[in-house]
Amino acid sequence: MADRLRVIQWATGNIGTRALRAVIEHPRLELAGVWVSNPDKAGLDAGALCGAEPTGIRATGSVDEACAIPADCVLYMRQGTDIDEVCRLLASGKNVVTTRGDFHHPAGMDPALRQRIEEACLAGGTSIYSTGSSPGFVTEALAIPLVSLSRRLDCLTIDEFGDCSSRNSPDLLFNVMGFGQPIGDFDQRQADHVKADFAASLSQLADGLGLVIDCWQAHGEYAAARTAAPIAAGTIAAGTMAAQRITIEGLAAGTPRLRFRANWYVSRDIDHPDWDLRESGWRIRVTGDTPLDVGITFPVAPEHYAAFTPGLTAHRAVNAVAAVCAAPPGIRTTVDLPQVLAHLPAQSSAHSSENLPT
């Protein structure tokens, strides 16, 4: 790569802020611009938005101004997907890498929407790619090489574990997520919301494997604390909700062949010991003629966890920029892209999140 690729960071929430810093520090990328939704951030230097040195690039809240900036790629990380905005970026000659989950499985998209995106890609000679840590890395990039050892796949099961006990966010945990509340019926709308992105990501994998999935189903469950559990945000009383699980399954002939389970909890001492809750991370099991059981954990101290997690999603997107810019026009997937490589800086920044103490 003789010339560095010019990148616009689109939005600066938790994930976008981490991506912005990664672009600034990246040896093969050049920050071209920043779009922000918060008017208080407009006019600020990009470095000030992410704790880096001044860059001379000032954030704008104007879509027109941001679209007019010459760039090779946009890291699209705003809250909600504005299809008109995305099509405008693609048609203007800017590739898009997004942590939005709308483009994991082109064949499963609304036909009219897919046509609009594809036409914009053709007009601009560009491509768009949805990625992240989950869905994305664990459901696609990691699953593909694990299953590559098999010639018969009975089922792929991905368990994601999220220990929320150290998070001091009472409103989020008690009021939004419902921890510490009496056990009731699971809100199916929540399960269906999770299914939308994860079924799309796993459908991409199924297509690549030649695995025909008849239908996708989603359901959720609660588990109660067996004993009182003090957590950072308060106390979970015995008998109240201490863990929740959402399962997304792709069935073939009535049998689950691809499965993702999100396990969120504030205590492991629950009335469903068969859930086998583990520390935060992933467990991937391949059953078939070459069975595997792979565990991944995050060796980060609880007080540094909130600063660590945005990088799991942001860095995958930043690292994918070069591959997406080099790809043929259209909606690209992990299955058809080359391996995403992390081109690392020669010397890590002393402020880098990778140096967080454990």
Backbone hydrogen bonds, N-H to C=O, Kabsch-Sander energy under -0.5 kcal/mol:
donor,donor_aa,acceptor,acceptor_aa,energy
5,L,28,R,-2.2
7,V,30,E,-2.8
8,I,73,C,-2.4
9,Q,7,V,-0.5
9,Q,33,G,-2.5
10,W,8,I,-0.6
10,W,75,L,-2.6
11,A,9,Q,-0.9
11,A,35,W,-2.8
17,T,13,G,-2.8
18,R,14,N,-1.3
19,A,15,I,-2.3
20,L,16,G,-2.7
21,R,17,T,-1.9
22,A,18,R,-2.0
23,V,19,A,-2.4
24,I,20,L,-2.2
25,E,21,R,-2.0
26,H,22,A,-0.9
26,H,23,V,-0.7
29,L,26,H,-0.7
30,E,5,L,-3.1
32,A,7,V,-3.5
33,G,7,V,-1.1
35,W,9,Q,-2.7
36,V,60,T,-2.3
41,K,38,N,-2.0
42,A,38,N,-0.8
43,G,59,A,-2.7
44,L,41,K,-2.0
46,A,57,I,-3.0
48,A,45,D,-0.5
49,L,45,D,-1.2
50,C,46,A,-0.8
50,C,47,G,-0.8
51,G,47,G,-0.8
52,A,47,G,-2.6
58,R,56,G,-0.6
59,A,44,L,-2.8
60,T,34,V,-2.5
63,V,61,G,-0.6
66,A,62,S,-2.3
67,C,63,V,-2.8
68,A,64,D,-1.3
69,I,66,A,-1.2
72,D,6,R,-2.2
73,C,6,R,-1.9
74,V,95,N,-2.5
75,L,8,I,-2.8
76,Y,74,V,-1.0
76,Y,97,V,-2.1
77,M,10,W,-2.4
77,M,75,L,-0.9
80,G,78,R,-0.8
82,D,80,G,-0.6
83,I,81,T,-0.9
86,V,82,D,-2.5
87,C,83,I,-2.9
88,R,84,D,-2.0
89,L,85,E,-2.2
90,L,86,V,-2.6
91,A,87,C,-2.7
92,S,88,R,-1.2
93,G,90,L,-1.6
94,K,89,L,-1.9
95,N,72,D,-2.4
95,N,93,G,-0.6
96,V,127,S,-2.4
97,V,74,V,-2.5
98,T,129,Y,-2.8
99,T,76,Y,-1.3
100,R,76,Y,-0.6
104,H,101,G,-0.9
108,G,105,H,-1.5
109,M,106,P,-1.5
114,R,110,D,-2.9
115,Q,111,P,-2.3
116,R,112,A,-2.0
117,I,113,L,-2.2
118,E,114,R,-2.8
119,E,115,Q,-2.6
120,A,116,R,-2.0
121,C,117,I,-2.3
122,L,118,E,-2.4
123,A,119,E,-2.3
124,G,120,A,-1.9
125,G,121,C,-1.5
126,T,121,C,-2.1
128,I,330,G,-1.9
129,Y,96,V,-1.8
130,S,332,R,-0.5
131,T,98,T,-2.4
134,S,135,P,-0.5
137,F,132,G,-2.3
138,V,133,S,-2.6
140,E,136,G,-1.7
141,A,136,G,-1.3
142,L,137,F,-3.4
143,A,137,F,-0.5
144,I,140,E,-2.7
146,L,142,L,-1.4
147,V,143,A,-2.5
148,S,144,I,-1.2
149,L,146,L,-1.2
150,S,147,V,-2.2
154,D,152,R,-0.6
154,D,287,T,-2.8
155,C,287,T,-1.7
156,L,257,R,-2.2
157,T,155,C,-0.5
157,T,285,R,-2.6
158,I,259,R,-2.7
159,D,157,T,-0.6
159,D,283,R,-3.2
160,E,158,I,-0.5
160,E,261,R,-3.2
161,F,281,G,-3.0
162,G,263,N,-2.8
164,C,162,G,-0.8
164,C,265,Y,-3.3
167,R,164,C,-1.4
168,N,166,S,-0.6
169,S,167,R,-1.6
173,L,169,S,-2.6
174,F,170,P,-2.8
175,N,170,P,-0.7
175,N,171,D,-1.3
176,V,171,D,-1.8
177,M,172,L,-2.9
179,F,173,L,-2.5
180,G,241,M,-3.0
181,Q,178,G,-1.7
183,I,239,G,-0.5
188,Q,186,F,-0.9
190,Q,187,D,-1.2
191,A,187,D,-1.2
192,D,188,Q,-2.6
193,H,189,R,-1.9
194,V,190,Q,-1.9
195,K,191,A,-2.2
196,A,192,D,-1.6
197,D,193,H,-0.7
198,F,194,V,-1.8
199,A,195,K,-2.9
200,A,195,K,-0.5
200,A,196,A,-0.9
201,S,197,D,-2.2
202,L,198,F,-2.6
203,S,199,A,-2.1
204,Q,200,A,-1.6
205,L,201,S,-1.4
206,A,202,L,-2.6
207,D,203,S,-2.6
208,G,204,Q,-2.0
209,L,205,L,-1.9
210,G,206,A,-1.0
210,G,207,D,-0.7
211,L,206,A,-2.7
212,V,210,G,-0.6
213,I,211,L,-0.7
214,D,212,V,-0.5
214,D,251,L,-2.6
215,C,251,L,-1.3
217,Q,249,E,-2.5
219,H,247,T,-1.8
221,E,245,R,-2.4
223,A,243,A,-2.5
225,A,240,T,-2.7
226,R,269,D,-2.5
227,T,269,D,-0.6
229,A,236,I,-2.8
231,I,234,G,-3.1
232,A,165,S,-2.7
234,G,231,I,-1.3
236,I,229,A,-3.0
237,A,235,T,-0.7
239,G,225,A,-3.1
240,T,237,A,-1.9
241,M,181,Q,-2.9
242,A,223,A,-2.8
243,A,223,A,-1.6
244,Q,264,W,-2.8
245,R,221,E,-2.4
246,I,262,A,-2.0
247,T,219,H,-2.9
248,I,260,F,-3.2
249,E,217,Q,-2.6
250,G,258,L,-3.0
251,L,215,C,-2.8
251,L,249,E,-0.6
252,A,255,T,-2.5
255,T,252,A,-1.7
257,R,250,G,-3.0
258,L,250,G,-1.3
259,R,156,L,-2.6
260,F,248,I,-2.7
261,R,158,I,-2.9
262,A,246,I,-2.6
263,N,160,E,-3.3
263,N,261,R,-0.7
264,W,244,Q,-2.6
264,W,262,A,-0.6
265,Y,162,G,-2.3
266,V,242,A,-2.7
267,S,242,A,-1.0
270,I,268,R,-1.8
271,D,224,A,-1.8
275,W,272,H,-2.2
276,D,273,P,-1.5
281,G,161,F,-1.9
282,W,296,I,-2.3
283,R,159,D,-2.4
284,I,294,V,-3.0
285,R,157,T,-2.9
285,R,283,R,-0.5
286,V,292,L,-2.1
287,T,155,C,-2.6
287,T,285,R,-0.5
289,D,152,R,-1.7
292,L,286,V,-2.0
294,V,284,I,-3.0
296,I,282,W,-3.1
298,F,280,S,-1.0
300,V,298,F,-2.6
301,A,357,P,-0.7
304,H,301,A,-2.0
305,Y,301,A,-0.6
305,Y,302,P,-1.0
308,F,304,H,-1.4
309,T,305,Y,-2.3
311,G,308,F,-1.2
312,L,308,F,-0.5
312,L,309,T,-1.3
313,T,309,T,-0.7
313,T,310,P,-0.7
314,A,310,P,-2.7
315,H,311,G,-1.9
317,A,313,T,-1.2
318,V,314,A,-2.3
319,N,315,H,-2.7
320,A,316,R,-1.0
320,A,317,A,-0.5
321,V,318,V,-1.3
324,V,320,A,-2.3
325,C,321,V,-2.5
326,A,322,A,-1.5
327,A,324,V,-0.9
330,G,126,T,-1.9
332,R,128,I,-2.8
332,R,330,G,-0.8
337,L,333,T,-1.7
341,L,339,Q,-0.6
343,H,341,L,-1.0
344,L,342,A,-1.0
352,S,349,S,-1.6
355,N,352,S,-1.6
356,L,353,S,-1.7
